Amino acid sequence: MNAYVNPVSGIEVLSPVSRSNSKLEAFLRSTSFDRPTLVLDIDQVRRQYRGLKAGLGRADIHYAVKANPAREVVEALIAEGSHFDAASRGEIELCLSLGAAPETISFGNTVKRASDIAFAHMAGIDLFAADADQELDKIAEHAPGAQVYIRLLVGATGADWPLSRKFGCAPEEAVRLMDYAVSLGLRPVGLSFHVGSQTRRAEMWAETLDQVALVWDRARAAGHALHLLNIGGGFPAFYGEEIEHPTLYAGRVMDMVEARFEGAERVMAEPGRGMVAEAGMIAAEVLLVSRKQQDDLHRWVYLDIGKFSGLAETMEEAIRYQFTTDRDDEEMAPCILAGPSCDSADVLYEKRPVQLPVGLKAGDRFLIRNCGAYTSSYSSVGFNGFPPLDVVVI
Ligand SMILES: *Cc1c(COP(=O)(O)O)cnc(C)c1O
């Protein structure tokens, strides 16, 4: 692997050069598209699975399907031996229809439709997440006797795309929910959490794991024979800032897990972004370059793709994609980057403008790197008449 030790941080990282994908680049250079298109290198997904698995060791990988639900991705991951985390009937059906065994699918959404729970139960899925009484009621009714794990709300961790307070119960509630699950005839088997998406450094997990381990020990002391720890996602992708090699990163996280969780016979990890982001590149086009006034400092660059057609993660400029044009050897200057739709929210980067070639023109090819995660799945069906993001798998 093309890794080196950063002399400042002392961390072994992948050099940015090793993160360029010549297969994708060659394909994109020789192909023209009539609409924004995500091109996915399926071999890169396989490499990433193997890299993560090598570090995660005995943990099962449950790929978070929402990151990229392309059937080729799911098929390739089934062949690699991956398990899956699904959030809805649709994702479960996708995995089952491509041959995933029901025992390898967890239903990890804590906000499930009752009829989806019933469907999952009928299909043979036996592992459900919950973080509230009413969710346990639904599971007990529609999947009687199922295994459940309680999702914990964990404190802010410094992730680039934090998951806020939407999911998980307060740590103090976990044991009570497990008691309640038992009273409903369910089997509380473990805990889950999500450290926050795009957690760039493995050491950022330590505090969260400490919080979760306290609850783990408390629940076991209260008589719950927990054996399942679901460490969720958070594995980072390369967006320009150095990150560790996936195997090293995953290995460090697992070392921290092993040091903290006694009796965790089964460990699950749910990478989404970390599995697929670097396998994808979007071919887009510049539709317009303009200035509001002749002497404005910044140009506005409008693309044929925006927040509603795949680039939703630019919300609050959280995820900063990297771009390639055919003029990257020219002089660069700061630009405000925007999408094509007639919605003023469809501005991608304005607070922190992006450096783009001064010669950039309408009609130029515009490549967006490492965007295989949370792009095609976030694309609207056709807001303003713009087609949803097309996906081509090579
Ligand atoms: C979205 C999600 C993931 C994937 O998170 P990433 O940060 O993309 O790896 C994992 N687990 C659950 C429950 C999720 O909702």
The ligand as an SDF file (V2000), in Angstrom:
LIG
                    3D

 15 15  0  0  0  0  0  0  0  0999 V2000
  -26.0830    5.9400    7.7150 C   0  0  0  0  0  0  0  0  0  0  0  0
  -25.7770    4.8810    8.7170 C   0  0  0  0  0  0  0  0  0  0  0  0
  -24.5370    4.2430    8.6860 C   0  0  0  0  0  0  0  0  0  0  0  0
  -23.4310    4.6100    7.7300 C   0  0  0  0  0  0  0  0  0  0  0  0
  -22.7110    5.6940    8.1770 O   0  0  0  0  0  0  0  0  0  0  0  0
  -21.3770    6.1770    7.4240 P   0  0  0  0  0  0  0  0  0  0  0  0
  -20.9000    7.2870    8.2530 O   0  0  0  0  0  0  0  0  0  0  0  0
  -21.7300    6.5270    6.0400 O   0  0  0  0  0  0  0  0  0  0  0  0
  -20.4230    5.0270    7.4560 O   0  0  0  0  0  0  0  0  0  0  0  0
  -24.3300    3.2290    9.5950 C   0  0  0  0  0  0  0  0  0  0  0  0
  -25.2780    2.8610   10.4810 N   0  0  0  0  0  0  0  0  0  0  0  0
  -26.4820    3.4590   10.5350 C   0  0  0  0  0  0  0  0  0  0  0  0
  -27.4910    2.9930   11.5230 C   0  0  0  0  0  0  0  0  0  0  0  0
  -26.7610    4.5010    9.6630 C   0  0  0  0  0  0  0  0  0  0  0  0
  -27.9540    5.0910    9.7150 O   0  0  0  0  0  0  0  0  0  0  0  0
  1  2  1  0
  2  3  1  0
  2 14  2  0
  3  4  1  0
  3 10  2  0
  4  5  1  0
  5  6  1  0
  6  7  2  0
  6  8  1  0
  6  9  1  0
 10 11  1  0
 11 12  2  0
 12 13  1  0
 12 14  1  0
 14 15  1  0
M  END
$$$$
